[in-house]
């Protein structure tokens, strides 16, 4: 498998590696950051999660990217396409550390991963699984042109119910124009 790197004006999205472990541990120890994604995790659980994300890349050929701020080199979080066991369909998801909230990074990174999922991976549609109380993530989904489908599912393995947001590849082609 060839390495995949995506870039925006402010961000580098690259496949995860061992250097991401410590900042991922910090993000996953923050109660505010993790309250809608299953809660805090200890370093051994974060290790398993990171290994799962790296393994997802090897098994499916895609997965969460590590998001790196170009200007500082700081790790900001993880964003991208993935489809773990038990998910209703492939998702473009996002989780950023609290220090990077409110700067437009989630929308910027999700936009380029949506392009990649539809144009390179050939997805017909995608979803975003968002906790009903997570207004900031709902805002990112709306900026991308996704809509709440009215369906709720259990986020497999996390014991939480989430709303299914999403759009088709054809809808993305139209919605993408508004983001330029």
Secondary structure, DSSP 8 states (H G I E B T S, - for coil): ----EEE-SSEEEEE--GGGHHHHHHHHH-HHHHTTTT----HHHHHHHHHHHHHHHHHHS--EEEEEETTT--EEEEEEEE--TT-SS-EEEEEE-GGGTTSSHHHHHHHHHHHHHHHTS--SEEEEEE-TT-HHHHHHHHHHT-EEEEEEEEETTTTEEEEEEEEEHHHHHHHHHHH-
